Amino acid sequence: MVEGNIHGAFVYPDGSAEAVKQRLFGEFDPSTNGLERIDDRRIQLADDERIQFHVEAPEYEPDAPEGATITPPLSCLVVNRYEGGVAYARGEGRDEYVDLFVTVYEHLPERPAAGYLMGGDQSSGIRNGTAGYRHPVTAESLGSDEFNDAAWVMVFTPPMVEQYGRDRLLGLSVRRVEELGDGSIAVVAPGDPTQYTEWRDLAAQLDVPAAADRPY
């Protein structure tokens, strides 16, 4: 059975995610935006505390194997929520969590190299080392401003938009595409993240490296 936990990351391969976390929590002024409340371990909707992310900045060994962690062994600001919490969201495709993820991105004190959010199917596959499940980003893929694999929610930062092409991203056959204020583009695959999302189809559209050697 799929574990419907959602996991995501904002990736800082050349920086310190822990420093970004401390600045995010320390400098955010709730009076400037009523959407979320922030403390040192979570970010939540102001009008519904059940819609929230747990936030951490884990430290990985530089030589950690790819499948050893649910997020890549890079400097990452990690957000996650267990299935019971995700189920509180009633919007189509659990849109409340998409909105919160995008809002966190827009409030980050430093722009990451990439951002993504995985649904239950993908996060479980990576955790369990299942064939065909790969991290959405790697150090190698980020060196080319590209994703290694697709995910339920993907934030293409401006360098990635330039690499993939703005018109191509805006024209993807997905449930939702949103151009953000800094020129980034957020892409959301169809499906329910507590069950399955169509991230594989999105990977094929993007022609990411992991799609080429997927066994199914």
FENWO-V555289 format. One record per pair of residues at least 24 apart in sequence whose C-alpha atoms are under 8 Angstrom apart, sorted by the first residue. I is the first residue (numbers start at 1). GAP is how many residues later the second one is. If there is no record, write none. Layout:
# FENWO-V555289
i:I gap:GAP
i:I gap:GAP
This chain:
# FENWO-V555289
i:2 gap:118
i:2 gap:119
i:2 gap:122
i:2 gap:192
i:2 gap:193
i:3 gap:80
i:3 gap:117
i:3 gap:118
i:3 gap:121
i:3 gap:191
i:3 gap:192
i:4 gap:78
i:4 gap:79
i:4 gap:82
i:4 gap:115
i:4 gap:116
i:4 gap:117
i:4 gap:189
i:4 gap:190
i:4 gap:191
i:5 gap:75
i:5 gap:76
i:5 gap:77
i:5 gap:78
i:5 gap:81
i:5 gap:114
i:5 gap:115
i:5 gap:118
i:5 gap:119
i:5 gap:188
i:5 gap:189
i:6 gap:74
i:6 gap:75
i:6 gap:76
i:6 gap:77
i:6 gap:80
i:6 gap:111
i:6 gap:112
i:6 gap:113
i:6 gap:114
i:6 gap:117
i:6 gap:187
i:6 gap:188
i:7 gap:71
i:7 gap:72
i:7 gap:73
i:7 gap:74
i:7 gap:110
i:7 gap:111
i:7 gap:112
i:7 gap:116
i:8 gap:63
i:8 gap:70
i:8 gap:71
i:8 gap:72
i:8 gap:107
i:8 gap:108
i:8 gap:109
i:8 gap:110
i:9 gap:62
i:9 gap:67
i:9 gap:68
i:9 gap:69
i:9 gap:70
i:9 gap:106
i:9 gap:107
i:9 gap:108
i:10 gap:66
i:10 gap:67
i:10 gap:68
i:10 gap:95
i:10 gap:102
i:10 gap:103
i:10 gap:104
i:10 gap:105
i:10 gap:106
i:11 gap:63
i:11 gap:64
i:11 gap:65
i:11 gap:66
i:11 gap:101
i:11 gap:102
i:11 gap:103
i:11 gap:104
i:12 gap:62
i:12 gap:63
i:12 gap:64
i:12 gap:65
i:12 gap:100
i:12 gap:101
i:12 gap:102
i:13 gap:61
i:13 gap:62
i:13 gap:63
i:13 gap:100
i:13 gap:126
i:14 gap:61
i:15 gap:60
i:16 gap:59
i:16 gap:60
i:17 gap:40
i:17 gap:58
i:17 gap:59
i:17 gap:60
i:18 gap:38
i:18 gap:39
i:18 gap:40
i:18 gap:59
i:20 gap:57
i:20 gap:88
i:20 gap:89
i:20 gap:90
i:21 gap:35
i:21 gap:36
i:21 gap:56
i:23 gap:86
i:24 gap:83
i:24 gap:84
i:24 gap:85
i:28 gap:79
i:36 gap:64
i:44 gap:56
i:45 gap:55
i:50 gap:35
i:50 gap:38
i:51 gap:34
i:51 gap:35
i:51 gap:37
i:51 gap:38
i:51 gap:45
i:51 gap:46
i:52 gap:29
i:52 gap:33
i:52 gap:45
i:52 gap:48
i:53 gap:26
i:53 gap:27
i:53 gap:28
i:54 gap:25
i:54 gap:26
i:54 gap:27
i:55 gap:24
i:55 gap:25
i:66 gap:69
i:67 gap:59
i:67 gap:60
i:67 gap:62
i:67 gap:67
i:68 gap:59
i:69 gap:57
i:69 gap:58
i:70 gap:53
i:70 gap:56
i:70 gap:57
i:70 gap:65
i:71 gap:64
i:72 gap:63
i:72 gap:65
i:72 gap:66
i:74 gap:64
i:74 gap:65
i:83 gap:37
i:83 gap:111
i:86 gap:108
i:87 gap:107
i:92 gap:100
i:93 gap:97
i:93 gap:98
i:93 gap:99
i:93 gap:100
i:94 gap:98
i:94 gap:99
i:98 gap:55
i:98 gap:90
i:102 gap:84
i:112 gap:45
i:113 gap:29
i:113 gap:32
i:113 gap:44
i:114 gap:28
i:114 gap:40
i:114 gap:41
i:114 gap:42
i:114 gap:43
i:115 gap:39
i:115 gap:40
i:115 gap:41
i:115 gap:42
i:116 gap:35
i:116 gap:36
i:116 gap:37
i:116 gap:38
i:116 gap:39
i:117 gap:34
i:117 gap:35
i:117 gap:36
i:117 gap:37
i:118 gap:33
i:118 gap:34
i:118 gap:35
i:118 gap:75
i:119 gap:32
i:119 gap:33
i:119 gap:73
i:119 gap:74
i:119 gap:75
i:119 gap:76
i:119 gap:77
i:119 gap:78
i:120 gap:73
i:120 gap:74
i:120 gap:75
i:120 gap:76
i:121 gap:72
i:121 gap:73
i:121 gap:74
i:121 gap:75
i:121 gap:76
i:122 gap:29
i:131 gap:83
i:131 gap:84
i:132 gap:78
i:132 gap:81
i:132 gap:82
i:132 gap:83
i:132 gap:84
i:134 gap:76
i:146 gap:62
i:147 gap:61
i:148 gap:60
i:148 gap:61
i:148 gap:62
i:149 gap:54
i:149 gap:59
i:149 gap:60
i:149 gap:61
i:149 gap:62
i:150 gap:49
i:150 gap:50
i:150 gap:52
i:150 gap:53
i:150 gap:56
i:150 gap:58
i:151 gap:38
i:151 gap:48
i:151 gap:49
i:151 gap:51
i:151 gap:52
i:152 gap:36
i:152 gap:37
i:152 gap:38
i:152 gap:41
i:152 gap:45
i:152 gap:46
i:152 gap:47
i:153 gap:33
i:153 gap:34
i:153 gap:35
i:153 gap:36
i:154 gap:32
i:154 gap:33
i:154 gap:34
i:155 gap:29
i:155 gap:30
i:155 gap:31
i:155 gap:32
i:156 gap:28
i:156 gap:29
i:156 gap:30
i:156 gap:31
i:157 gap:26
i:157 gap:27
i:157 gap:28
i:158 gap:24
i:158 gap:25
i:158 gap:26
i:158 gap:27
i:161 gap:24
i:172 gap:33
i:173 gap:29
i:174 gap:28
